[in-house]
Amino acid sequence: MRLQTVSIFVDDQQRAVDFYTGPLGFTVAADVPLGEHRWLTVVDPQKPDGTQLCLEPKAHPAVPPFTSALAADGIPYLVLGVDDVAAEHERLQAAGVVFTQPPLEMGPVITAVLDDTVGNLVQLAQFTG
Amino acid sequence: MDVYQALADSTRRLLLDELSQRDEQTLFELCSRLAVHHAVTSTRQAVSQHLAALESVGLVRSERRGRHKFHSIDTTPLAAITDRWPLPEDVR
């Protein structure tokens, strides 16, 4: 058994794919039209057979209150591993990405938290321990 | 609640310590700092209530910016303490 696809809920699928393939550097793995929405996944270009991230529309009424409550309190919904949080923070900020938490040493990990522009916070994590 | 009651709780004092390290923190960052720097693992709800207590006496200000809420320290209410019991001339 392997971890095939995980989903995050996004305000707008097109803006989501623009952000995840733009500044974050993922590539589209699947883009299948399904009526009003799309089955839309992205993947790490270094690991095309790796776990896909599905950019799921917020179609269910339970989702917007859930995601907005997490965003208000600064709670990330997704963790992305990086080699150098400080360098990514600098690069992404220069590209206009908004961070709710700059790089912070937390024991064996350095983290930072950014806004994905479509309703979620994403934590960058560099494991140093 | 007054400023003395607000300061009487150790978790609330730690929150002020962490906010004096860096202003404009989310609830998530404050909870992380309490856990990692102080081994305080109160629930987010409890920390949120402590922040509300600090906010009610003006020691913390919160600001909503876009989708997110950020907390800052405001030490102005602490003047009530030295107004009541003034510091000696040669201190500070």
Backbone of each chain as ProteinMPNN parsed JSONL, in Angstrom:
{"seq_chain_A": "MRLQTVSIFVDDQQRAVDFYTGPLGFTVAADVPLGEHRWLTVVDPQKPDGTQLCLEPKAHPAVPPFTSALAADGIPYLVLGVDDVAAEHERLQAAGVVFTQPPLEMGPVITAVLDDTVGNLVQLAQFTG", "coords_chain_A": {"N_chain_A": [[0.843, -1.19, 0.0], [0.476, 2.267, -0.734], [0.882, 5.823, -0.276], [-1.153, 7.534, -2.207], [-2.703, 9.854, -3.095], [-3.312, 12.988, -1.621], [-5.652, 15.394, -0.393], [-6.288, 18.902, -0.634], [-8.424, 21.647, 0.186], [-9.497, 24.159, -1.958], [-10.073, 27.636, -2.813], [-10.344, 28.317, -5.478], [-9.809, 26.528, -8.305], [-8.191, 27.071, -10.56], [-6.592, 29.271, -9.812], [-5.324, 28.024, -7.733], [-3.796, 25.978, -8.971], [-2.131, 27.569, -10.425], [-0.626, 28.765, -8.399], [0.548, 26.574, -7.064], [2.014, 25.348, -9.083], [3.476, 27.471, -9.871], [5.139, 29.609, -7.968], [5.623, 27.581, -5.998], [6.5, 25.385, -7.429], [5.575, 22.812, -8.251], [4.445, 20.172, -10.533], [1.785, 19.599, -12.884], [-0.071, 16.673, -12.449], [-2.446, 15.354, -13.006], [-5.26, 16.404, -14.837], [-8.381, 16.525, -15.189], [-11.387, 17.199, -16.729], [-14.432, 17.608, -14.977], [-17.362, 18.185, -15.223], [-18.5, 20.978, -13.551], [-16.178, 21.278, -12.093], [-12.699, 20.189, -11.753], [-10.72, 17.161, -11.803], [-7.885, 17.55, -10.319], [-4.548, 17.334, -9.938], [-1.304, 17.782, -8.438], [2.264, 17.221, -8.489], [5.496, 16.468, -7.095], [8.075, 17.468, -9.17], [10.521, 16.156, -9.153], [9.88, 13.688, -8.273], [7.959, 12.074, -9.96], [6.35, 9.838, -9.691], [5.534, 9.992, -7.152], [3.613, 10.884, -4.167], [0.549, 12.435, -4.902], [-0.873, 15.716, -4.857], [-4.075, 16.703, -4.443], [-6.06, 19.269, -5.696], [-8.731, 20.329, -4.437], [-12.056, 21.41, -4.993], [-13.987, 23.73, -2.954], [-16.611, 22.569, -2.499], [-18.41, 21.422, -0.706], [-20.628, 22.439, 1.897], [-19.622, 22.357, 4.497], [-16.981, 22.907, 4.358], [-15.894, 25.644, 3.847], [-16.261, 27.095, 6.438], [-14.608, 25.52, 8.049], [-11.997, 25.631, 6.827], [-11.566, 28.394, 6.943], [-11.523, 28.912, 9.653], [-9.215, 27.559, 10.473], [-7.299, 29.009, 9.017], [-7.553, 31.551, 10.18], [-6.495, 31.173, 12.732], [-3.923, 30.604, 12.105], [-3.118, 28.04, 11.471], [-1.402, 25.545, 9.787], [-2.284, 23.526, 6.923], [-0.953, 21.781, 5.458], [2.222, 20.279, 5.056], [5.331, 20.983, 3.708], [8.391, 19.609, 2.833], [11.598, 21.089, 2.855], [14.986, 21.924, 1.818], [16.232, 24.155, 2.798], [14.925, 26.369, 4.746], [15.226, 29.129, 5.275], [16.303, 30.136, 2.883], [14.257, 29.514, 1.072], [12.197, 31.022, 2.156], [13.158, 33.599, 1.7], [13.337, 33.61, -1.122], [10.641, 33.106, -1.871], [9.264, 35.195, -0.649], [10.313, 37.318, -2.076], [9.069, 36.775, -4.436], [6.568, 37.599, -3.902], [5.023, 36.108, -2.182], [3.064, 35.645, 0.728], [3.903, 35.362, 4.12], [2.809, 33.952, 7.189], [4.251, 33.239, 9.306], [7.584, 33.762, 9.905], [10.821, 32.111, 9.32], [11.493, 29.831, 11.953], [13.179, 28.391, 14.606], [12.526, 25.258, 15.897], [13.387, 23.294, 17.899], [14.289, 20.233, 16.59], [13.613, 21.044, 14.059], [13.211, 23.504, 11.522], [10.803, 25.864, 10.826], [8.434, 27.55, 8.665], [5.601, 29.513, 7.747], [3.331, 29.847, 5.123], [0.957, 31.622, 3.027], [-1.238, 30.152, 0.792], [-2.746, 31.474, -1.048], [-5.22, 30.544, -1.827], [-6.755, 29.947, 0.316], [-5.513, 28.339, 2.223], [-3.01, 27.578, 4.718], [0.414, 26.839, 4.442], [2.992, 24.905, 5.687], [6.474, 25.181, 5.683], [9.113, 22.935, 6.16], [12.208, 22.176, 7.544], [14.252, 19.655, 8.382], [16.551, 19.371, 10.909], [17.623, 17.939, 12.919]], "CA_chain_A": [[0.0, 0.0, 0.0], [1.273, 3.501, -0.742], [0.092, 7.052, -0.179], [-1.311, 7.921, -3.605], [-3.163, 11.232, -3.281], [-3.954, 13.682, -0.503], [-6.427, 16.529, -0.921], [-6.538, 20.134, 0.108], [-9.564, 22.379, -0.355], [-9.049, 25.455, -2.488], [-11.131, 28.573, -3.212], [-10.446, 28.419, -6.934], [-8.854, 25.52, -8.793], [-7.204, 27.627, -11.494], [-5.614, 30.047, -9.045], [-4.558, 27.06, -6.935], [-2.786, 25.314, -9.801], [-1.148, 28.608, -10.77], [0.278, 28.975, -7.257], [1.323, 25.369, -6.738], [2.994, 25.085, -10.143], [4.294, 28.674, -10.039], [6.165, 29.798, -6.934], [5.98, 26.375, -5.239], [7.315, 24.551, -8.312], [5.064, 21.478, -8.57], [3.944, 20.026, -11.899], [0.45, 18.993, -12.948], [-0.05, 15.218, -12.675], [-3.721, 15.004, -13.637], [-6.184, 17.523, -14.992], [-9.5, 15.877, -15.878], [-12.619, 17.976, -16.543], [-15.539, 16.856, -14.359], [-18.465, 19.143, -15.097], [-18.174, 22.312, -13.072], [-14.837, 21.277, -11.513], [-11.691, 19.321, -12.387], [-9.848, 16.324, -10.974], [-6.671, 18.306, -10.579], [-3.514, 16.989, -8.962], [0.076, 18.183, -8.742], [3.244, 16.282, -7.934], [6.884, 16.91, -7.067], [8.67, 17.11, -10.464], [11.639, 15.236, -8.914], [9.318, 12.373, -7.954], [6.676, 12.045, -10.693], [5.522, 8.723, -9.217], [5.303, 10.196, -5.715], [2.269, 11.247, -3.712], [-0.026, 13.596, -5.577], [-1.683, 16.628, -4.066], [-5.294, 17.029, -5.18], [-6.58, 20.607, -5.417], [-10.152, 19.975, -4.375], [-12.899, 22.601, -4.797], [-14.709, 23.811, -1.671], [-18.012, 22.447, -2.888], [-19.257, 21.022, 0.422], [-20.849, 23.597, 2.776], [-18.861, 22.265, 5.753], [-15.559, 23.19, 4.153], [-15.43, 27.032, 4.074], [-16.055, 27.455, 7.852], [-13.47, 24.739, 8.546], [-10.719, 26.163, 6.347], [-11.338, 29.775, 7.37], [-11.165, 28.885, 11.084], [-7.797, 27.188, 10.545], [-6.488, 30.124, 8.504], [-7.588, 32.653, 11.147], [-5.606, 30.865, 13.849], [-2.559, 30.403, 11.616], [-2.802, 26.607, 11.502], [-1.157, 25.018, 8.448], [-3.036, 22.332, 6.532], [-0.064, 20.988, 4.625], [3.636, 20.501, 5.367], [6.234, 20.669, 2.604], [9.784, 19.527, 3.244], [12.569, 21.832, 2.032], [16.361, 21.771, 2.308], [16.702, 25.387, 3.425], [13.739, 27.208, 4.964], [15.573, 30.556, 5.164], [16.464, 30.473, 1.461], [12.927, 29.467, 0.447], [11.465, 32.187, 2.666], [13.658, 34.777, 0.99], [12.964, 33.483, -2.532], [9.198, 33.203, -2.05], [8.848, 36.559, -0.302], [10.671, 38.159, -3.227], [8.071, 36.49, -5.48], [5.284, 38.143, -3.476], [4.283, 35.179, -1.325], [2.867, 36.172, 2.08], [4.161, 34.423, 5.209], [2.23, 34.303, 8.496], [5.309, 32.98, 10.299], [8.916, 33.663, 9.294], [11.542, 30.935, 9.806], [11.561, 29.734, 13.41], [13.775, 27.131, 15.057], [11.627, 24.573, 16.825], [14.063, 22.05, 18.215], [14.957, 19.571, 15.467], [13.038, 21.454, 12.786], [12.992, 24.93, 11.284], [9.554, 25.963, 10.069], [7.872, 28.841, 8.296], [4.23, 29.258, 7.293], [2.949, 30.759, 4.044], [-0.437, 31.645, 2.555], [-1.243, 29.62, -0.579], [-3.633, 32.395, -1.812], [-6.525, 29.938, -2.112], [-7.477, 29.622, 1.543], [-4.811, 27.444, 3.142], [-1.641, 27.87, 5.128], [1.346, 25.757, 4.136], [4.206, 24.986, 6.494], [7.737, 24.66, 5.151], [9.843, 22.302, 7.261], [13.574, 21.715, 7.287], [14.626, 18.857, 9.55], [17.971, 19.593, 11.165], [18.058, 17.075, 14.024]], "C_chain_A": [[0.882, 1.245, 0.0], [0.332, 4.714, -0.696], [0.002, 7.66, -1.577], [-1.627, 9.406, -3.763], [-3.695, 11.776, -1.953], [-4.592, 14.95, -1.053], [-6.32, 17.743, -0.016], [-7.689, 20.849, -0.58], [-9.114, 23.769, -0.771], [-10.239, 26.306, -2.936], [-11.419, 28.479, -4.708], [-9.38, 27.499, -7.521], [-7.797, 26.115, -9.726], [-6.14, 28.429, -10.751], [-4.728, 29.111, -8.223], [-3.452, 26.434, -7.775], [-1.727, 26.328, -10.233], [-0.138, 28.785, -9.635], [1.159, 27.753, -7.01], [2.332, 25.01, -7.835], [3.908, 26.289, -10.375], [5.358, 28.749, -8.963], [6.57, 28.509, -6.213], [6.663, 25.307, -6.104], [6.841, 23.121, -8.547], [4.692, 21.396, -10.058], [2.586, 19.33, -11.866], [0.6, 17.5, -13.246], [-1.318, 14.777, -13.38], [-4.597, 16.245, -13.712], [-7.343, 17.021, -15.849], [-10.768, 16.692, -15.659], [-13.74, 17.092, -15.98], [-16.683, 17.828, -14.142], [-17.947, 20.494, -14.658], [-16.719, 22.402, -12.597], [-13.908, 20.334, -12.274], [-11.106, 18.375, -11.342], [-8.454, 16.814, -11.281], [-5.651, 17.955, -9.507], [-2.165, 17.505, -9.43], [1.014, 17.235, -8.014], [4.626, 16.946, -7.958], [7.547, 16.506, -8.389], [9.861, 16.159, -10.329], [11.149, 13.813, -8.662], [7.964, 12.222, -8.629], [5.773, 10.883, -10.281], [5.172, 8.865, -7.736], [3.859, 10.582, -5.414], [1.779, 12.507, -4.428], [-0.846, 14.416, -4.584], [-2.878, 17.029, -4.922], [-5.811, 18.397, -4.742], [-8.098, 20.546, -5.559], [-11.002, 21.24, -4.186], [-13.663, 22.54, -3.469], [-16.216, 23.679, -1.902], [-18.925, 22.119, -1.703], [-19.403, 22.184, 1.414], [-20.071, 23.546, 4.095], [-17.452, 22.812, 5.594], [-15.168, 24.653, 4.421], [-15.296, 27.422, 5.551], [-14.835, 26.754, 8.46], [-12.15, 25.378, 8.126], [-10.484, 27.593, 6.84], [-10.989, 29.833, 8.849], [-9.696, 28.514, 11.261], [-6.911, 28.36, 10.117], [-6.43, 31.257, 9.52], [-6.596, 32.413, 12.278], [-4.184, 30.525, 13.405], [-2.143, 28.952, 11.517], [-2.606, 26.07, 10.084], [-1.912, 23.721, 8.193], [-2.144, 21.331, 5.825], [1.369, 21.302, 5.036], [4.467, 20.076, 4.164], [7.665, 20.667, 3.12], [10.662, 20.324, 2.303], [13.96, 21.655, 2.64], [16.797, 22.98, 3.125], [15.516, 26.347, 3.563], [14.061, 28.687, 4.759], [15.674, 30.986, 3.703], [15.114, 30.487, 0.754], [12.076, 30.669, 0.883], [11.868, 33.444, 1.894], [13.187, 34.769, -0.472], [11.464, 33.735, -2.723], [8.679, 34.593, -1.688], [9.15, 37.514, -1.447], [9.67, 37.966, -4.357], [6.671, 36.946, -5.064], [4.455, 37.229, -2.596], [4.249, 35.737, 0.106], [3.099, 35.066, 3.11], [3.433, 34.89, 6.472], [3.211, 33.996, 9.619], [6.651, 32.869, 9.579], [9.659, 32.457, 9.872], [11.764, 30.975, 11.314], [12.15, 28.381, 13.773], [12.903, 26.518, 16.121], [12.255, 23.239, 17.189], [14.683, 21.46, 16.965], [14.426, 19.996, 14.098], [12.969, 22.98, 12.719], [11.746, 25.028, 10.419], [9.287, 27.407, 9.672], [6.489, 28.525, 7.733], [3.835, 30.311, 6.262], [1.481, 30.572, 3.658], [-0.45, 31.185, 1.099], [-2.18, 30.389, -1.514], [-5.005, 31.809, -2.126], [-7.147, 29.344, -0.843], [-6.76, 28.738, 2.535], [-3.461, 28.019, 3.549], [-0.802, 26.623, 4.908], [2.593, 25.955, 4.984], [5.383, 24.429, 5.704], [8.518, 24.103, 6.329], [11.187, 21.796, 6.786], [14.027, 20.967, 8.533], [16.133, 18.903, 9.732], [18.517, 18.608, 12.188], [18.517, 15.702, 13.568]], "O_chain_A": [[1.92, 1.272, 0.662], [-0.848, 4.623, -1.036], [0.973, 8.234, -2.071], [-0.922, 10.129, -4.468], [-4.441, 11.095, -1.25], [-4.134, 15.508, -2.049], [-6.268, 17.624, 1.208], [-7.906, 20.681, -1.78], [-8.43, 24.464, -0.02], [-11.266, 25.787, -3.375], [-12.567, 28.551, -5.145], [-8.189, 27.673, -7.261], [-6.636, 25.708, -9.686], [-4.946, 28.294, -11.016], [-3.538, 29.369, -8.038], [-2.302, 26.365, -7.341], [-0.557, 25.977, -10.387], [1.059, 28.936, -9.88], [2.361, 27.879, -6.778], [3.382, 24.434, -7.549], [4.969, 26.167, -10.986], [6.363, 28.041, -9.026], [7.736, 28.351, -5.851], [7.331, 24.42, -5.573], [7.626, 22.288, -9.0], [4.632, 22.412, -10.751], [2.281, 18.573, -10.945], [1.307, 17.112, -14.176], [-1.272, 13.918, -14.26], [-4.663, 17.034, -12.769], [-7.293, 17.084, -17.078], [-11.192, 16.864, -14.517], [-13.963, 15.977, -16.451], [-16.947, 18.248, -13.015], [-17.076, 21.083, -15.297], [-16.098, 23.462, -12.683], [-14.281, 19.761, -13.298], [-11.002, 18.716, -10.164], [-7.901, 16.544, -12.348], [-5.851, 18.236, -8.326], [-1.906, 17.65, -10.624], [0.632, 16.548, -7.068], [4.88, 17.862, -8.741], [7.584, 15.317, -8.708], [10.185, 15.435, -11.271], [11.903, 12.852, -8.816], [6.932, 12.238, -7.959], [4.562, 10.934, -10.497], [4.584, 7.962, -7.142], [3.004, 10.6, -6.3], [2.497, 13.501, -4.541], [-1.421, 13.898, -3.626], [-2.718, 17.619, -5.99], [-5.978, 18.649, -3.549], [-8.655, 20.692, -6.647], [-10.702, 22.056, -3.314], [-13.945, 21.466, -2.938], [-16.991, 24.566, -1.544], [-20.094, 22.503, -1.703], [-18.416, 22.844, 1.738], [-19.881, 24.577, 4.74], [-16.798, 23.144, 6.582], [-14.205, 24.894, 5.149], [-14.291, 28.039, 5.906], [-14.123, 27.33, 9.282], [-11.286, 25.637, 8.964], [-9.348, 27.972, 7.124], [-10.235, 30.712, 9.267], [-9.008, 29.089, 12.104], [-5.909, 28.665, 10.764], [-5.375, 31.864, 9.707], [-5.932, 33.344, 12.731], [-3.336, 30.196, 14.234], [-0.95, 28.65, 11.481], [-3.524, 26.128, 9.266], [-2.15, 22.927, 9.103], [-2.525, 20.179, 5.615], [1.698, 22.452, 5.33], [4.332, 18.96, 3.662], [8.097, 21.619, 3.771], [10.497, 20.25, 1.085], [14.104, 21.29, 3.807], [17.624, 22.862, 4.029], [15.154, 27.045, 2.616], [13.281, 29.418, 4.149], [15.197, 32.057, 3.326], [14.85, 31.365, -0.068], [11.338, 31.249, 0.086], [11.021, 34.241, 1.491], [12.707, 35.777, -0.989], [11.062, 34.479, -3.618], [7.768, 35.11, -2.336], [8.357, 38.403, -1.755], [9.441, 38.88, -5.148], [5.7, 36.71, -5.784], [3.303, 37.539, -2.293], [5.252, 36.229, 0.623], [2.555, 33.968, 2.985], [3.437, 36.08, 6.79], [3.025, 34.44, 10.752], [6.837, 31.986, 8.742], [9.176, 31.841, 10.822], [12.163, 31.994, 11.877], [11.678, 27.345, 13.304], [12.575, 27.157, 17.121], [11.733, 22.181, 16.84], [15.518, 22.105, 16.331], [14.754, 19.376, 13.087], [12.706, 23.652, 13.716], [11.642, 24.353, 9.395], [9.829, 28.348, 10.253], [6.234, 27.404, 7.294], [3.984, 31.511, 6.494], [0.864, 29.539, 3.917], [0.245, 31.76, 0.261], [-2.378, 29.982, -2.658], [-5.869, 32.517, -2.643], [-7.934, 28.398, -0.893], [-7.315, 28.41, 3.583], [-2.858, 28.823, 2.838], [-1.247, 25.502, 5.154], [3.18, 27.037, 4.999], [5.301, 23.344, 5.129], [8.58, 24.732, 7.386], [11.298, 21.094, 5.78], [14.172, 21.556, 9.604], [16.895, 18.529, 8.841], [19.731, 18.453, 12.318], [18.909, 14.877, 14.393]]}, "seq_chain_B": "MDVYQALADSTRRLLLDELSQRDEQTLFELCSRLAVHHAVTSTRQAVSQHLAALESVGLVRSERRGRHKFHSIDTTPLAAITDRWPLPEDVR", "coords_chain_B": {"N_chain_B": [[-11.513, 41.272, 34.987], [-8.274, 42.426, 35.979], [-5.086, 44.076, 35.365], [-3.319, 42.907, 37.13], [-4.408, 40.408, 37.734], [-4.295, 39.354, 35.177], [-1.571, 39.063, 34.831], [-1.01, 37.188, 36.688], [-0.948, 34.583, 35.936], [1.054, 31.895, 34.842], [1.262, 30.879, 32.211], [0.192, 32.963, 30.745], [2.103, 34.925, 31.257], [4.272, 33.77, 29.924], [3.317, 33.892, 27.306], [3.395, 36.651, 26.898], [6.164, 36.974, 27.102], [7.022, 35.608, 24.794], [5.777, 37.109, 22.811], [7.14, 39.448, 23.145], [9.53, 38.754, 22.1], [8.928, 38.502, 19.4], [6.682, 40.352, 17.553], [3.261, 40.272, 16.324], [2.16, 37.56, 15.986], [0.629, 34.485, 15.024], [-1.997, 32.462, 16.496], [-1.245, 29.805, 16.203], [1.583, 29.952, 15.94], [2.252, 30.95, 18.467], [1.358, 28.867, 20.146], [3.087, 26.856, 19.277], [5.55, 27.939, 20.064], [5.225, 28.002, 22.84], [5.165, 25.273, 23.349], [7.647, 24.316, 22.372], [9.672, 26.004, 23.405], [9.046, 26.192, 26.094], [7.914, 23.881, 27.003], [5.202, 23.853, 27.433], [2.14, 22.588, 26.914], [-0.537, 23.396, 26.496], [-3.933, 23.281, 25.324], [-4.961, 24.547, 22.108], [-7.288, 25.929, 22.362], [-7.267, 26.654, 25.049], [-5.023, 28.326, 25.108], [-5.928, 30.288, 23.42], [-7.944, 31.351, 25.01], [-6.398, 32.405, 27.102], [-5.078, 34.391, 25.656], [-7.245, 35.994, 25.062], [-7.854, 36.889, 27.608], [-5.584, 38.434, 28.178], [-5.924, 40.3, 26.199], [-8.227, 41.536, 27.052], [-7.399, 43.196, 29.086], [-5.775, 44.865, 27.772], [-3.113, 44.193, 27.333], [-2.431, 42.673, 25.201], [-2.847, 43.06, 21.759], [-4.979, 42.298, 19.054], [-5.045, 41.76, 15.58], [-6.85, 41.536, 12.64], [-5.819, 40.505, 9.558], [-6.471, 40.272, 6.33], [-7.162, 36.912, 5.86], [-6.136, 36.114, 8.22], [-5.23, 36.185, 11.735], [-3.413, 38.207, 13.881], [-1.315, 38.592, 16.758], [-0.161, 41.039, 19.087], [2.098, 42.473, 21.511], [1.304, 44.859, 24.025], [2.622, 46.984, 26.186], [1.682, 49.113, 27.55], [-0.435, 49.088, 29.598], [1.025, 48.242, 31.817], [2.053, 50.412, 33.063], [0.29, 51.11, 35.017], [1.125, 49.759, 37.236], [3.603, 50.883, 38.082], [2.751, 53.46, 38.346], [1.198, 53.222, 40.537], [2.931, 52.179, 42.486], [5.57, 53.831, 42.586], [8.788, 53.625, 40.925], [12.089, 53.748, 42.422], [14.123, 56.707, 42.123], [16.701, 56.131, 41.113], [16.436, 53.86, 39.628], [16.18, 52.565, 36.434]], "CA_chain_B": [[-10.083, 40.999, 35.184], [-7.393, 43.581, 35.879], [-3.735, 43.771, 34.878], [-2.658, 42.029, 38.113], [-4.923, 39.043, 37.498], [-3.798, 38.907, 33.877], [-0.161, 38.687, 34.982], [-0.875, 36.193, 37.758], [-0.919, 33.237, 35.363], [2.379, 31.687, 34.242], [1.142, 30.737, 30.754], [0.002, 34.306, 30.173], [3.399, 35.618, 31.288], [5.088, 33.211, 28.84], [2.813, 34.446, 26.044], [3.958, 38.007, 26.772], [7.602, 36.796, 26.814], [7.217, 35.22, 23.385], [5.38, 38.24, 21.96], [8.175, 40.485, 23.2], [10.567, 38.28, 21.175], [8.492, 38.834, 18.044], [5.288, 40.773, 17.511], [2.438, 39.819, 15.197], [2.174, 36.11, 15.867], [-0.658, 33.77, 14.991], [-2.218, 31.531, 17.608], [-0.452, 28.609, 15.918], [2.994, 30.195, 16.277], [2.364, 31.074, 19.928], [1.239, 27.523, 20.723], [4.328, 26.153, 18.952], [6.619, 28.487, 20.907], [5.017, 27.533, 24.218], [5.508, 23.848, 23.421], [9.071, 24.041, 22.111], [10.554, 26.787, 24.275], [8.669, 26.148, 27.518], [7.265, 22.594, 27.3], [3.802, 24.082, 27.825], [1.331, 22.028, 25.824], [-1.963, 23.691, 26.658], [-4.668, 23.184, 24.065], [-5.092, 25.821, 21.385], [-8.447, 26.629, 22.923], [-6.843, 27.256, 26.317], [-4.132, 29.442, 24.786], [-6.799, 31.318, 22.861], [-8.617, 32.003, 26.144], [-5.382, 33.215, 27.78], [-4.865, 35.59, 24.831], [-8.425, 36.846, 25.237], [-7.716, 37.523, 28.928], [-4.57, 39.483, 28.026], [-6.5, 41.334, 25.341], [-9.268, 42.258, 27.797], [-6.779, 44.243, 29.903], [-4.985, 45.718, 26.879], [-1.707, 43.79, 27.224], [-2.289, 42.102, 23.861], [-3.76, 43.553, 20.725], [-5.041, 41.388, 17.916], [-5.427, 42.449, 14.351], [-7.174, 40.637, 11.542], [-5.288, 41.001, 8.285], [-6.914, 39.261, 5.37], [-7.795, 35.749, 6.476], [-5.379, 35.684, 9.382], [-5.295, 37.042, 12.915], [-2.08, 38.343, 14.461], [-1.311, 39.148, 18.106], [0.995, 41.856, 19.443], [2.147, 42.883, 22.907], [1.221, 46.284, 24.323], [2.995, 47.056, 27.607], [1.157, 50.35, 28.15], [-1.152, 48.917, 30.879], [1.936, 47.977, 32.934], [2.309, 51.683, 33.75], [-0.583, 51.15, 36.198], [1.855, 49.206, 38.384], [4.585, 51.858, 38.586], [2.017, 54.655, 38.77], [0.693, 52.927, 41.882], [4.104, 52.046, 43.358], [6.629, 54.386, 41.717], [10.144, 53.112, 41.045], [13.036, 54.747, 42.957], [14.734, 57.595, 41.128], [17.923, 55.596, 40.504], [16.128, 52.663, 38.842], [15.807, 52.844, 35.036]], "C_chain_B": [[-9.291, 42.303, 35.115], [-5.977, 43.114, 35.497], [-3.016, 42.808, 35.83], [-3.119, 40.587, 37.938], [-4.394, 38.488, 36.182], [-2.364, 38.397, 33.998], [0.035, 37.555, 35.986], [-0.754, 34.769, 37.233], [0.384, 33.025, 34.59], [2.305, 31.531, 32.72], [0.97, 32.108, 30.103], [1.304, 35.101, 30.207], [4.305, 35.097, 30.167], [4.63, 33.735, 27.481], [3.364, 35.852, 25.823], [5.452, 37.94, 26.474], [7.812, 36.515, 25.327], [6.819, 36.355, 22.443], [6.406, 39.369, 22.026], [9.389, 40.068, 22.374], [10.214, 38.663, 19.743], [7.017, 39.176, 18.079], [4.573, 40.125, 16.331], [2.561, 38.319, 14.973], [0.754, 35.564, 15.787], [-0.78, 32.909, 16.246], [-1.351, 30.287, 17.432], [1.009, 28.802, 16.311], [3.169, 30.277, 17.784], [2.277, 29.709, 20.601], [2.525, 26.728, 20.477], [5.455, 26.618, 19.857], [6.467, 28.031, 22.352], [5.478, 26.086, 24.358], [7.015, 23.638, 23.334], [9.982, 24.761, 23.106], [10.271, 26.578, 25.756], [8.012, 24.834, 27.937], [5.851, 22.78, 27.873], [2.923, 23.625, 26.669], [-0.158, 22.185, 26.115], [-2.649, 23.545, 25.306], [-4.726, 24.559, 23.407], [-6.244, 26.631, 21.962], [-8.065, 27.338, 24.225], [-5.948, 28.468, 26.055], [-4.941, 30.612, 24.233], [-7.518, 32.084, 23.982], [-7.632, 32.867, 26.945], [-5.127, 34.508, 26.996], [-6.036, 36.553, 24.985], [-8.362, 37.584, 26.576], [-6.708, 38.681, 28.852], [-5.111, 40.648, 27.199], [-7.503, 42.181, 26.132], [-8.673, 43.345, 28.699], [-5.811, 45.085, 29.078], [-3.515, 45.345, 26.76], [-1.399, 43.143, 25.874], [-3.306, 42.766, 22.954], [-3.804, 42.529, 19.604], [-5.588, 42.141, 16.726], [-5.715, 41.398, 13.296], [-6.646, 41.244, 10.267], [-5.597, 39.935, 7.25], [-7.601, 38.132, 6.102], [-7.215, 35.428, 7.84], [-5.443, 36.697, 10.518], [-3.932, 37.031, 13.607], [-2.164, 39.046, 15.822], [-0.017, 39.917, 18.365], [0.919, 42.203, 20.916], [1.987, 44.398, 22.99], [1.472, 46.435, 25.827], [2.421, 48.289, 28.297], [0.436, 50.133, 29.484], [-0.243, 48.656, 32.072], [2.272, 49.259, 33.699], [1.447, 51.803, 34.999], [0.167, 50.687, 37.439], [2.818, 50.249, 38.966], [3.934, 53.208, 38.908], [1.563, 54.466, 40.218], [1.832, 52.842, 42.899], [5.315, 52.545, 42.582], [7.992, 53.755, 41.992], [11.028, 54.172, 41.688], [13.68, 55.522, 41.817], [15.882, 56.921, 40.374], [17.682, 54.295, 39.728], [15.588, 53.099, 37.481], [15.948, 54.286, 34.62]], "O_chain_B": [[-9.59, 43.177, 34.302], [-5.72, 41.922, 35.332], [-2.204, 41.993, 35.395], [-2.312, 39.658, 37.989], [-4.082, 37.302, 36.08], [-1.987, 37.421, 33.35], [1.139, 37.024, 36.113], [-0.485, 33.846, 38.002], [0.774, 33.867, 33.781], [3.195, 32.003, 32.012], [1.535, 32.378, 29.043], [1.582, 35.869, 29.286], [5.019, 35.872, 29.532], [5.454, 33.993, 26.604], [3.752, 36.208, 24.711], [5.965, 38.74, 25.692], [8.675, 37.115, 24.687], [7.445, 36.547, 21.4], [6.533, 40.153, 21.086], [10.193, 40.916, 21.984], [11.071, 39.09, 18.97], [6.199, 38.397, 18.568], [5.195, 39.515, 15.461], [3.005, 37.866, 13.918], [-0.179, 36.095, 16.389], [0.196, 32.665, 16.955], [-0.789, 29.776, 18.4], [1.608, 27.929, 16.938], [4.131, 29.733, 18.326], [3.038, 29.424, 21.526], [2.996, 26.013, 21.361], [6.228, 25.804, 20.362], [7.454, 27.711, 23.016], [6.101, 25.715, 25.352], [7.592, 22.883, 24.116], [10.954, 24.182, 23.59], [11.159, 26.767, 26.588], [7.601, 24.684, 29.088], [5.376, 21.98, 28.679], [2.957, 24.202, 25.583], [-0.934, 21.237, 25.997], [-2.008, 23.674, 24.263], [-4.561, 25.59, 24.06], [-6.181, 27.858, 22.04], [-8.482, 28.469, 24.475], [-6.094, 29.507, 26.698], [-4.67, 31.773, 24.54], [-7.678, 33.303, 23.911], [-7.997, 33.945, 27.414], [-4.98, 35.581, 27.582], [-5.852, 37.769, 25.032], [-8.759, 38.745, 26.675], [-6.948, 39.763, 29.389], [-4.805, 41.813, 27.456], [-7.616, 43.387, 25.915], [-9.36, 44.308, 29.041], [-5.102, 45.928, 29.627], [-2.74, 46.086, 26.155], [-0.242, 43.076, 25.459], [-4.456, 42.999, 23.327], [-2.776, 41.954, 19.245], [-6.449, 43.014, 16.835], [-4.921, 40.481, 13.084], [-6.988, 42.377, 9.927], [-5.051, 38.832, 7.292], [-8.525, 38.365, 6.882], [-7.736, 34.566, 8.547], [-5.674, 37.888, 10.306], [-3.373, 35.969, 13.88], [-2.963, 39.962, 16.018], [1.064, 39.516, 17.934], [-0.161, 42.229, 21.508], [2.477, 45.129, 22.129], [0.63, 46.057, 26.641], [2.643, 48.494, 29.49], [0.654, 50.902, 30.421], [-0.666, 48.82, 33.216], [2.722, 49.203, 34.844], [1.812, 52.509, 35.939], [-0.104, 51.146, 38.549], [2.851, 50.472, 40.176], [4.499, 54.008, 39.654], [1.544, 55.407, 41.012], [1.728, 53.352, 44.015], [6.022, 51.74, 41.975], [8.312, 53.398, 43.126], [10.768, 55.366, 41.533], [13.765, 55.039, 40.688], [16.032, 57.1, 39.165], [18.632, 53.696, 39.224], [14.657, 53.9, 37.396], [15.663, 54.628, 33.473]]}, "name": "protein", "num_of_chains": 2, "seq": "MRLQTVSIFVDDQQRAVDFYTGPLGFTVAADVPLGEHRWLTVVDPQKPDGTQLCLEPKAHPAVPPFTSALAADGIPYLVLGVDDVAAEHERLQAAGVVFTQPPLEMGPVITAVLDDTVGNLVQLAQFTGMDVYQALADSTRRLLLDELSQRDEQTLFELCSRLAVHHAVTSTRQAVSQHLAALESVGLVRSERRGRHKFHSIDTTPLAAITDRWPLPEDVR"}
